[in-house]
Amino acid sequence: MSHKDLKDELKEVNQFEISDNTDIVELINSLKDTGFNAKRLAFACEIYKEMIKNEDCIKFFGLAGALIPAGFQKIIYDFIHEGFIDVLVTTGANLTHDLAEALGYRHLQGDFQVGDQDDKILHREELNRIYDVIMPNKVYEGIEDFVSKLIIPDNQLPVSSFLKFLGSELPKSSHSILRVCYDRDIPIFCPAFTDCGLAMQLGFHHQNLNLNQFKDMLKMVNIAWDAKVAGICIVGGGVPKNFIMQSLQFCPNSATYAIQITMDRPEPGGLSGATLKEAISWGKLNESVKFSTIISDATIALPLLLWFLKKTKKLI
């Protein structure tokens, strides 16, 4: 391509404005012709909308970290309730905090400028800090009380089957991720389940329980293998990202759509910062994949993505 041809293809950047009547759909549409991560967010919105519109697409959603303490339980709940997720892969931390909220316990707002001395005081007051969110010890005590009284129907279960059972034990009125996945028959995979407070309490009180991770691995591979079209949305990265990606690696159809929201960099070689394009070399993403990586805090980007999808759902 000559310099002249390239110049002819370039479009002007949209110096967009926000009026009193601007809604989320108009805003996202305006961002398509801007630059930087605003444009990436707009592309991600369009990709996710296309995933939903494609009836053959299985939507894999990877959720790392612990977004529930920051107030995002209902955001994830709505992604599931609206039908925007077909398979959820998450951390034990998210499930632990989801269970806490479902049981009526609340995370508390703290101060993001808390210092070392304040952390010592928090410890003495039996308060645990997650950046600027506070969780009292009594929350774990409540989880322990609930877990200790569970009557688990089978001690030999895949983790996903146990999580489905756990969801059935929670109030229908809650905005629990575990509960809505049970109600909508959405599988939850937690490949590092023992790495959380919930699993520790299970281990203490149900020592004959033997949850099988290999059955979940095979179940996930079967879902990926049978998917005519695969689309992925990765929030953060980590174990949930790899669990989804490795399931797609040897399947007939690698991912056609891919979105990632992350703050990590690719240079250290860690998976959470690895580019989506890198996954093409592994056969995890299709060579013609539609993808967008948003370099952003998920607490900012994820609500905007959901807001756009909910507003455009009637048009899909």
N, C-alpha and C positions, 0 to 999 in steps of 0.2 A: 504494500500500500504506500502510495506516494504521500509526501507532506501535504499536498493539495487535497488529496482524497480524504486524509485524516481530518483536516481542518473543516472540510465540507460536512463531515459526519458529526462534528461537535455541536452540542446544543448549548444555549445560554442557561446559566444558573438561574433558577427561579427565586427572585427576591420576594418571598411570600409574605403575606400579612395575615394577621388574625383579627377578625372583626367581632363585633358583639354577637353575631349569629353563627360563627364558625363552630362546626361540630367535629367530632373525632375523625369521621370519614373524610371530610374536607381537608382537615389538617394532614392526615396521612397521605392523601393524594397529592397535596402540595409538596410534601417532603420528597416525593419521588424525583423531583427535578432540582433537588438541592445537592449537598455534598456531605461527606464524612458519615458519621453514624446515624444521622437523621435519614439519609438516603438508604442506608442498610436496614434501618427499622422499617421503612416503607416497603422495601423489597421483601422483608421477612413477613410482613402482614399479607402481602399479595401471595406469597408462596403458601402460607398457612391456609389462606382462603381457597387456593387451588387444591390443596390437600383435602379440605372438607368437601369441596365440590366433586372431587373424583370419588365416586362410590366404591371403586375397587381399592382405594388407598387405605392401608392399615397405618394408623397414626401412632407412632411410638413416642412417648414423652419421658425424657430423663430429667429427674429432679434431684440435684445434689444439695449438699449443705443442710441448713435448717431454716426454711423460710417462714414456718408457722409462727415462731416466736415474734417475728417482725410484723405479724398481722396479715399473713397471706393465705390463711386457711381457706377463706371463702373464694379467693381468686382461683386456687387450684380446684376447689369444689366446683366452681362454675365451669371451668374448662372441661371437667368430667361430666357434669350434669347437662351441659349444652351439647354433648356428643363430640367434643373436639379432641378427645383422647380415647384410643382403643386399647392401648397397653401402657400401664404406668410402671416405670422403674425408678425407685427412689431409695433414699437412705433411711436407716433406722431412726435417725434423729428426727426426720420429718414425721415419721409414724408415731414416735414417742410423744412429741409435742401435740400432734393431732389428737391422740388418745387423751392427753391431759385436758385439752379444750373440750372434747366431747364429754368428759366426765364432770365438767363444770368448773374446772380450774382455769385461772387466767394468768397470762403473762403480763408483766407490769412495765410501764415506761420508766426508764432510768435516765441518766445524764451521760451523753457521749463524751463529756470531759472528765469523767470519773478518773481519779488518780490512784496511785499505788496505796496511799494511806486509806483512801475510801474503800478499796477492795478488801483491806484488812478488816475494816468495820463491817462491810457486807458479810464477810465470812463469819464474823462473830454473831451477826444477826440472822444467820442461816439463810442468806440470800445469795443466789448465784447470778453472775453477770454474763450476758451474751452481748458484748459491745455496749449498746445503750438500752438493752432490755434486761429486766430482772425476773428471775424465776425463784420463788421461795422453795425451800426444802420440802414443805408440806405437799407440794405438787407431786414429787417423787413418792412421798408417803401415801398419797391417794392412789397413785398408779399401782403401788405395791399391794395395797389393800384390795384393789379391783382384780389384779392378776392372781393373787393368792386364792381367790374364791372361784376362779374360772373352772368349769368342768369341761375339760377338753375331750372331745369324743374319741380321738385316736392319737396315741403318742407317736405314731409313725406317719408323719405328714410332710409333704413338700412345704416350704416356707409360704408359698403363695396360697396354698390351701388353708394353712393356719390363719393367715391374714384375712382370708375370706370369712372364716369362722369368727375371727375377732370382730370384723365389721358387723356381723349379724348380732353381736352382743351389745352393740352401742345404740343409743336412742335414735329413733327415726327423725326426731325433731332437730338433731344436731346438724351442724354443717361439716360433719366429719368426712374426711377423705376416705377413711376406711369404710365408713357406712355407705357413702354414695357409690363406691366401687362395688360393694356387695349388692346394693339395690340394682345397679345397672349391669351387673355381671362383667365388670372390667377387671382383668387380672392385675394384681399388684406383685411385682417382683422386687425383692430386697436382697441383692446378692451379697451384701455385707451385714446381714441382719444382726449378728452377734455384737456388732460395734455400736450398741446403743443401750440406753437405760431400760427400755422395755424388755429387751432380750436378757439383760442381766437379771431382772426380776423374775422372768420366766425360768431362767436357769436356777435361781435360788429356790423357787417354790414348786417347780415341776421337774424334778431331776431325772425323771424317766422319759421326759419329752425328747424326741430325736427328730429334729426337723431336717429334711433332706434337701440340700442345695443342688445336687446333681440332677434330681428330677426336674427342678425348676429350670436348670440350664437346658435340658433336653426339650422341655415344654416351650421355652422361649425360641429355641432353634426351629422347632416345628411350626410355630406361629410365623416366624420370619420366612421359613421355606415355603409355606402355603400362601404367603402374601403375593397377590398379583402385582400390586404396586405398594412400595414402602415409602413412608414419609417419616422423618424424625425431627423432633424439637428437643434440643438439649439445653437445659438450664444449669449452668455451672460447668459440669464435666464429671471428673472423677469416676468412681466405680459405675454409677448408672450409665454414663456415656459409653464406657467400654463394654458393658454387658449387652447393650443394644447393638453396638458396632460389631462385636465379635459374632453375634448371631446372624448378622447379614453377610459376613465375609464369604461364606462358602455356599450361599443360597443362589438359586437360579436368577433371582431378581435383586440386585443391590438397590440401595435407596435412590429414588427418583427425585425426592425433595429433602432438603436438609436446612435446618435453622439451628444456630447456636447463640446463646447469650452468655458472655463470659467477660471477666476482667483480666484473665491470665494471658501471658505472652507465650509464643511458641518457642523462643530461643532456648529455654532451659530443657526442652524435650519432654516436658510433662504433658499428659493427655488433655488436661483441662484447657491448656493453651494451644493445643495442636490445631492447626487449621483444618477446616473441612476438606479442602483440596487434597491435603495429605492422605485422607482416607480413601481417595480414588486409587492411589497406588496399591492399597491393600485389597481393593475390590469390594470395599464396604459401601462406597457410593458409586453410582453410575457415572460413566464418563461424561454423559450429557446432563448431569444432575443440576437442578435449579437450587441454588444455595445462597444463604446470607448469614454472615457472622456479625452480630452486634456486639461491639466492645462497650459494655455498659453494665452497671449494677442491675441485677435482675429485678430488684425492688422498684426500679424506675421503668424498665422496658416491658416487663411482663404484664402489668396492668393496662398499659397502652395497647399491647397486642390483643389482650382479651376484650378490651373496650371496642376496638375496631371490629373484631370478629363477631361480637354480639350485635353490633349495629348493622353489619352487612349480612348477617345470617339469613334474613328474609330474601336477600337478593341472590343467594347462592343456589 
